[in-house]
Amino acid sequence: MKLAFLTLAASVGLATTLTTASPTPAVPTSPPSAADFDAYLKTAIESTGLPGLSVVVTRGDTVVHAAGYGRDSLGAAITERTPMRVASLTKSFTAAAVMTLVEDGKIALDEPVASQLPGFRMADPRAGRITVRHLLNQTSGLSDTTVDIGAAHATASLADYVATLKAGTLRAEPGTRYEYCNVNFDLAARLVEVAGGQSFGDYMRQHVFGMLGMSGSAVGDPTVKPADGFVSLYGAWLPRPEIRGFLNLGGSGGVITTATDMGRWLMAQNGAGSTRLVTRESLRTMHAPSAVHDYAMGWSEETLHGTPLLVHSGNLFTYSAVQAIAPGTGYGFAVMTNGTALQDDTYTVLGGLVALSQGVTPEKPGGGRQQIELTLGLITAVSAGLGILGVARSRRWAATYGTRRAWRIAVRLSPALAPLPVLAAYPDLISFLMNGRTVTWEQLTYYPALTITLGVMAAAGAATAASRLFRLRSVRSNR
């Protein structure tokens, strides 16, 4: 039992890396150069052990540095033009698409979604009070726990996606509670389709990516396709395809882009660059937190190294990414990688880039993933060894406890059986740790080190208990 909870605690502890206090920044005597950022990133790709990194740093209307490091799953070198999935960074793009239509008078931020989106109905009458602003602020009351997420992911169009919500309910009155839920932004994407008169992917290509010159970016375009990414197994990177149900055409996680294109995006979000996608007033609206949480419209307020930032991270199952803009300094950062593990090193690398921008020498990033998975590997090996030992010594155990009462035998067997209920509840436990977001067994196989460790612990305990009971029955039948 202790080992089971130790394993779970390892994943919980990862969150603490995101809230560690940062040193007070020094005043840089001169802005860091492209060479400074490049040297740090070359160190980062080695120390984190990531398969690949694609990074861009901007300041004002200038790209300071854009480059790629490492390899993709086919062995090709990662460059600043390598397509990467950016997962939930998509949400800020979707918010921008909505704001272009708000400026055109085709979407009203503070009017009910139901009055602007035919086909949006839910079993909960409160859904009629959800506004577009509620969707983008993640304060609609929608929750993974109150809608059929599996059915939604199985759909082939955003119209069908919206139709699956008709039996769903809300977790809270709209506007009163923040809860991160992808449904908010997939609904927003369908609203873009209806108000814009074309598919979400086409609208993004013409009115967002096209306007900013992001020629390597797309949603749902089969011609813009990254290679399969990687998952980490006890420190080793293994290529693996993404889960198909998450390669959606929607507004919550469908964007594929490059570091070059992200440079144009970051400059636009900082109000710089040669092209303005939306007005400065719309940017302020997108970047302003709601009344109930610091989440804005596809951005969250955070501070790193004394620098106030607007940040959003993203994780699918073989790609991770994080973006940040610093309105006060004009810097923008995007870090993308073609691998996922129990620890997300993109955020650590981002911290180093922010430190450099403020004249702070960053610490060498990484090492946490390797340490966590080494620990899990040791737990797996010890569990397997204890299982073998338990089976080998089951005859001796049966001879010792053969005359004990049933309840005493049950007590003696309970430590061996303890990992079984933990494994059975594994998806629900992780879902609880992720604030109720739906987690499936298939998704958990993309974190194989933790999943295998729990499986070996449960199998070793079950084998030990079964062998002991078999021997116990034999001992009693011979008396």
Secondary structure by P-SEA (a helix, b strand, c coil): caaaaaaaaaaaaaaaaacccccccccccccccaaaaaaaaaaaaaaaccccccbbbbcccccccccccccccccccccccccccccccaaaaaaaaaaaaaaacccccccccccccccccccccccccccaaaaaaccccccccccaaaaaaacccaaaaaaaaccbbbcccccccccccaaaaaaaaaaaaaaacccaaaaaaccccccccccccccccccccccbbbbbcccbbbbbbcccccccccccccccccaaaaaaaaaaaacccccccccaaaaaaaacccccccccccccccccccccccbbbbbcccccbbbbbcccccbbbbbbbcccccccaaaaaaaaaaaaaaccccccccaaaaaaaaaaaaaaaaaaaaaaaaaaaaaaaaaacccccaaaaaaaacccccaaaaaaaaaaaaaaaaccccccaaaaaaaaaaaaaaaaaaaaaaaaaaaaaaaaaaaaaac
